[in-house]
C-alpha cells in the first residue's frame, strides 16, 4: 500500500445505522480490523436494539430478538 493509499484509507468513515447486536459488531470489526472509523447512529436512548436488559416492575429481564419480536411464533 502506497503512502497516499494509506492516508486515504485512514480518513475513511463508515456510518452504521442501529446500535443493535449487528451494528455494534460491525463497528467493533471495523475498529479492530481496518483503519475505517465507524460512527454508530441510534434513534432510541439505549443501545442493544431489541436485545437488551429491561426493568419491568422492579425486575431486571433480558429480552432477545426471538422472544420480543411480534413475528416470533411460540
DSSP file (Angstrom, degrees, kcal/mol; ACC not computed):
  #  RESIDUE AA STRUCTURE BP1 BP2  ACC     N-H-->O    O-->H-N    N-H-->O    O-->H-N    TCO  KAPPA ALPHA  PHI   PSI    X-CA   Y-CA   Z-CA
    1    1 A X              0   0    0      0, 0.0     2,-0.0     0, 0.0     0, 0.0   0.000 360.0 360.0 360.0 129.2    0.0    0.0    0.0
    2    2 A X     >  -     0   0    0      1,-0.1     4,-2.3     4,-0.0     5,-0.2  -0.274 360.0-109.5 -73.2 164.9    1.4    3.4   -1.0
    3    3 A X  H  > S+     0   0    0      1,-0.2     4,-2.3     2,-0.2     5,-0.2   0.890 120.4  52.5 -62.7 -38.8    1.6    6.2    1.5
    4    4 A X  H  > S+     0   0    0      2,-0.2     4,-2.3     1,-0.2    -1,-0.2   0.913 109.8  48.0 -64.5 -42.1   -1.2    8.1   -0.4
    5    5 A X  H  > S+     0   0    0      2,-0.2     4,-2.6     1,-0.2    -2,-0.2   0.891 111.2  51.5 -64.0 -39.2   -3.5    5.0   -0.2
    6    6 A X  H  X S+     0   0    0     -4,-2.3     4,-1.8     2,-0.2    -2,-0.2   0.906 110.4  48.0 -64.8 -41.6   -2.7    4.6    3.5
    7    7 A X  H  X S+     0   0    0     -4,-2.3     4,-0.8     2,-0.2    -2,-0.2   0.911 112.4  49.4 -65.1 -42.4   -3.6    8.3    4.1
    8    8 A X  H >< S+     0   0    0     -4,-2.3     3,-0.7     1,-0.2    -2,-0.2   0.918 112.3  46.8 -64.1 -43.2   -6.8    7.9    2.2
    9    9 A X  H >< S+     0   0    0     -4,-2.6     3,-1.1     1,-0.2    -1,-0.2   0.817 106.6  58.8 -70.0 -28.5   -7.9    4.8    4.0
   10   10 A X  H 3< S+     0   0    0     -4,-1.8    -1,-0.2     1,-0.2    -2,-0.2   0.732 105.2  51.0 -70.6 -20.6   -7.1    6.3    7.3
   11   11 A X  T << S+     0   0    0     -4,-0.8    -1,-0.2    -3,-0.7     2,-0.2   0.302  85.4 114.5 -98.4   8.4   -9.6    9.1    6.6
   12   12 A X    <   -     0   0    0     -3,-1.1    25,-2.5    23,-0.2     2,-0.4  -0.556  45.5-165.6 -84.2 146.0  -12.5    6.8    5.7
   13   13 A X  E     -a   37   0A   0     23,-0.2     2,-0.4    -2,-0.2    25,-0.2  -0.979   7.8-154.2-130.8 141.8  -15.6    6.8    7.8
   14   14 A X  E     -a   38   0A   0     23,-1.9    25,-2.8    -2,-0.4     2,-0.6  -0.967   9.5-146.4-116.2 132.2  -18.5    4.3    7.9
   15   15 A X  E     -a   39   0A   0     -2,-0.4     2,-0.5    23,-0.2    25,-0.2  -0.867  14.6-164.1 -95.4 123.8  -21.9    5.2    9.1
   16   16 A X  E     -a   40   0A   0     23,-3.1    25,-3.3    -2,-0.6     2,-0.7  -0.946   8.7-147.5-112.8 123.5  -23.7    2.3   10.8
   17   17 A X  E     +a   41   0A   0     -2,-0.5    25,-0.2    23,-0.2    23,-0.1  -0.809  66.8  22.3 -94.5 114.1  -27.4    2.6   11.3
   18   18 A X        -     0   0    0     23,-3.6    24,-0.2    -2,-0.7    23,-0.1   0.343  61.5-133.7 103.6 129.0  -28.6    1.0   14.5
   19   19 A X        +     0   0    0     27,-0.2    29,-3.1     4,-0.1    30,-0.2  -0.168  64.9 121.3-105.4  37.7  -26.8    0.0   17.7
   20   20 A X  S  > S-     0   0    0     28,-0.3     4,-2.7    27,-0.2     5,-0.3  -0.175  86.9 -76.4 -82.1-173.4  -28.2   -3.5   18.0
   21   21 A X  H  > S+     0   0    0     27,-0.5     4,-2.0     1,-0.2     5,-0.2   0.886 132.6  46.8 -55.3 -42.5  -26.0   -6.6   18.0
   22   22 A X  H  > S+     0   0    0      2,-0.2     4,-2.5     1,-0.2    -1,-0.2   0.922 114.0  46.6 -68.6 -43.3  -25.3   -6.4   14.3
   23   23 A X  H  > S+     0   0    0      2,-0.2     4,-2.2     1,-0.2    -2,-0.2   0.913 114.4  46.7 -65.2 -43.0  -24.5   -2.7   14.3
   24   24 A X  H  X S+     0   0    0     -4,-2.7     4,-2.3     2,-0.2    -1,-0.2   0.877 112.9  50.1 -67.4 -36.6  -22.2   -2.9   17.3
   25   25 A X  H  X S+     0   0    0     -4,-2.0     4,-2.8    -5,-0.3    -2,-0.2   0.914 109.7  51.0 -66.5 -41.8  -20.4   -5.9   15.9
   26   26 A X  H  X S+     0   0    0     -4,-2.5     4,-2.4     1,-0.2    -2,-0.2   0.921 111.1  48.1 -60.9 -43.5  -19.9   -4.2   12.6
   27   27 A X  H  X S+     0   0    0     -4,-2.2     4,-2.3     2,-0.2    11,-0.2   0.919 112.2  49.3 -62.8 -43.6  -18.4   -1.2   14.4
   28   28 A X  H  X S+     0   0    0     -4,-2.3     4,-2.4     2,-0.2     5,-0.2   0.926 111.2  49.2 -61.5 -45.8  -16.1   -3.4   16.5
   29   29 A X  H  X S+     0   0    0     -4,-2.8     4,-2.2     1,-0.2     5,-0.3   0.903 111.0  49.7 -63.5 -41.0  -14.9   -5.3   13.5
   30   30 A X  H  X S+     0   0    0     -4,-2.4     4,-1.7    -5,-0.2     6,-0.4   0.914 112.5  48.3 -62.8 -41.4  -14.1   -2.1   11.6
   31   31 A X  H  < S+     0   0    0     -4,-2.3    -2,-0.2     1,-0.2    -1,-0.2   0.895 119.8  36.3 -65.3 -40.1  -12.2   -0.7   14.6
   32   32 A X  H  < S+     0   0    0     -4,-2.4    -1,-0.2    -5,-0.2    -2,-0.2   0.720 127.3  32.3 -89.2 -20.9  -10.2   -3.8   15.2
   33   33 A X  H  < S+     0   0    0     -4,-2.2     2,-0.2    -5,-0.2    -3,-0.2   0.588 118.2  29.4-113.9 -12.9   -9.6   -5.0   11.5
   34   34 A X  S  < S-     0   0    0     -4,-1.7   -24,-0.0    -5,-0.3   -25,-0.0  -0.773  71.1-116.4-136.9 179.2   -9.4   -1.8    9.4
   35   35 A X  S    S+     0   0    0     -2,-0.2     2,-0.3     2,-0.1   -23,-0.2   0.223  75.9 119.4-101.4  12.0   -8.5    1.8    9.6
   36   36 A X        -     0   0    0     -6,-0.4     2,-0.7   -25,-0.1   -23,-0.2  -0.633  61.7-136.9 -80.3 133.5  -12.1    2.8    8.9
   37   37 A X  E     -a   13   0A   0    -25,-2.5   -23,-1.9    -2,-0.3     2,-0.3  -0.814  19.3-148.8 -93.7 113.3  -13.6    4.9   11.6
   38   38 A X  E     -a   14   0A   0     -2,-0.7     2,-0.5   -11,-0.2   -23,-0.2  -0.587  10.3-164.7 -83.9 144.2  -17.2    3.8   12.4
   39   39 A X  E     -a   15   0A   0    -25,-2.8   -23,-3.1    -2,-0.3     2,-0.5  -0.990  12.1-152.4-123.3 119.8  -19.9    6.1   13.6
   40   40 A X  E     -a   16   0A   0     -2,-0.5     2,-0.5   -25,-0.2   -23,-0.2  -0.814   6.2-161.0 -98.4 126.7  -23.0    4.3   15.0
   41   41 A X  E     +a   17   0A   0    -25,-3.3   -23,-3.6    -2,-0.5     2,-0.4  -0.909  13.0 173.5-107.5 131.8  -26.3    6.1   14.8
   42   42 A X        -     0   0    0     -2,-0.5     5,-0.0   -24,-0.2   -25,-0.0  -0.993  21.7-160.1-138.4 128.8  -29.2    5.0   17.1
   43   43 A X  S    S+     0   0    0     -2,-0.4    -1,-0.1     2,-0.0     2,-0.1   0.765  72.8  72.2 -82.4 -24.1  -32.5    6.8   17.4
   44   44 A X  S    S-     0   0    0      2,-0.2    -2,-0.1     1,-0.1     5,-0.0  -0.320  91.0-112.2 -85.8 174.5  -33.5    5.4   20.7
   45   45 A X  S    S+     0   0    0     -2,-0.1     2,-0.3     2,-0.0    -1,-0.1   0.387  95.3  53.1 -87.5   4.3  -32.0    6.3   24.1
   46   46 A X  S    S-     0   0    0      3,-0.0     3,-0.3     6,-0.0     2,-0.2  -0.936  74.1-128.3-137.1 159.2  -30.4    2.9   24.6
   47   47 A X  S    S+     0   0    0     -2,-0.3   -27,-0.2     1,-0.2   -26,-0.1  -0.666  75.5  66.2-100.8 161.0  -28.1    0.5   22.7
   48   48 A X  S >  S-     0   0    0    -29,-3.1     3,-2.1    -2,-0.2   -27,-0.5   0.294  79.5-132.3 114.6  -8.0  -28.8   -3.1   22.0
   49   49 A X  T 3  S-     0   0    0     -3,-0.3   -31,-0.0     1,-0.3   -29,-0.0  -0.394  77.3 -23.9  62.2-135.7  -31.8   -3.0   19.7
   50   50 A X  T 3  S+     0   0    0      1,-0.1     2,-0.8    -2,-0.1    -1,-0.3   0.399 127.8  83.0 -91.2   4.6  -34.4   -5.4   20.9
   51   51 A X  S <  S+     0   0    0     -3,-2.1     2,-0.3    13,-0.1    13,-0.2  -0.884  70.4 103.1-105.0 100.5  -31.7   -7.5   22.7
   52   52 A X  E    S-B   63   0B   0     -2,-0.8    11,-3.5    11,-0.6     2,-0.5  -0.945  72.8 -89.3-161.4 176.8  -31.2   -5.7   26.0
   53   53 A X  E     -B   62   0B   0     -2,-0.3     2,-0.3     9,-0.3     9,-0.3  -0.900  42.8-171.3-101.4 128.8  -31.9   -5.8   29.7
   54   54 A X  E     -B   61   0B   0      7,-3.5     7,-3.0    -2,-0.5     2,-0.6  -0.812  23.7-126.7-117.5 159.5  -35.1   -4.0   30.8
   55   55 A X  E     +B   60   0B   0     -2,-0.3     2,-0.5     5,-0.2     5,-0.2  -0.936  31.2 177.6-106.4 115.4  -36.5   -3.1   34.2
   56   56 A X  E >   -B   59   0B   0      3,-3.3     3,-1.7    -2,-0.6    -2,-0.0  -0.953  69.5 -26.6-124.7 111.4  -40.1   -4.4   34.5
   57   57 A X  T 3  S-     0   0    0     -2,-0.5    -1,-0.1     1,-0.3     3,-0.1   0.879 127.7 -47.1  52.7  43.2  -41.9   -3.9   37.8
   58   58 A X  T 3  S+     0   0    0      1,-0.2     2,-0.4     0, 0.0    -1,-0.3   0.431 118.6 110.0  83.4  -0.8  -38.7   -3.8   39.7
   59   59 A X  E <   -B   56   0B   0     -3,-1.7    -3,-3.3     2,-0.0     2,-0.5  -0.889  65.0-133.0-110.2 138.1  -37.2   -6.9   38.0
   60   60 A X  E     -B   55   0B   0     -2,-0.4     2,-0.4    -5,-0.2    -5,-0.2  -0.782  31.1-178.9 -88.9 127.3  -34.4   -6.9   35.5
   61   61 A X  E     -B   54   0B   0     -7,-3.0    -7,-3.5    -2,-0.5     2,-0.4  -0.980  23.5-134.2-130.9 139.0  -35.2   -9.0   32.5
   62   62 A X  E     -B   53   0B   0     -2,-0.4     2,-0.3    -9,-0.3    -9,-0.3  -0.769  21.9-162.6 -89.2 134.2  -33.2   -9.8   29.4
   63   63 A X  E     -B   52   0B   0    -11,-3.5   -11,-0.6    -2,-0.4     2,-0.3  -0.839   4.9-167.9-112.1 154.9  -35.0   -9.6   26.1
   64   64 A X     >  -     0   0    0     -2,-0.3     4,-2.0   -13,-0.2     5,-0.2  -0.918  36.0-103.5-138.0 164.2  -33.9  -11.1   22.8
   65   65 A X  H  > S+     0   0    0     -2,-0.3     4,-1.0     1,-0.2     7,-0.2   0.889 119.4  43.4 -57.9 -43.6  -34.9  -10.8   19.2
   66   66 A X  H  4 S+     0   0    0      1,-0.2    -1,-0.2     2,-0.2     6,-0.1   0.829 114.3  50.1 -74.8 -30.1  -36.9  -14.0   19.1
   67   67 A X  H  4 S+     0   0    0      1,-0.2    -2,-0.2    -3,-0.1    -1,-0.2   0.801 120.6  31.7 -78.8 -28.5  -38.6  -13.5   22.4
   68   68 A X  H  < S+     0   0    0     -4,-2.0     2,-0.3   -18,-0.1    -2,-0.2   0.436  88.4 112.1-111.6   0.0  -39.9  -10.0   21.8
   69   69 A X    ><  -     0   0    0     -4,-1.0     3,-1.4    -5,-0.2    -4,-0.0  -0.568  62.2-142.1 -77.2 134.0  -40.5   -9.9   18.0
   70   70 A X  T 3  S+     0   0    0     -2,-0.3    -1,-0.1     1,-0.3    -4,-0.0   0.713 103.8  56.6 -65.9 -17.0  -44.1   -9.7   17.0
   71   71 A X  T 3  S+     0   0    0      2,-0.1    -1,-0.3     0, 0.0     2,-0.1   0.545  82.8 110.2 -88.8  -8.5  -43.3  -12.1   14.2
   72   72 A X    <   -     0   0    0     -3,-1.4     2,-0.4    -7,-0.2    -6,-0.0  -0.429  56.9-150.3 -71.2 139.0  -42.0  -14.8   16.5
   73   73 A X              0   0    0     -2,-0.1    -2,-0.1     1,-0.1    -4,-0.0  -0.900 360.0 360.0-110.5 141.8  -44.1  -17.9   16.8
   74   74 A X              0   0    0     -2,-0.4    -1,-0.1    -7,-0.0    -2,-0.0   0.381 360.0 360.0-111.0 360.0  -44.1  -20.0   20.0
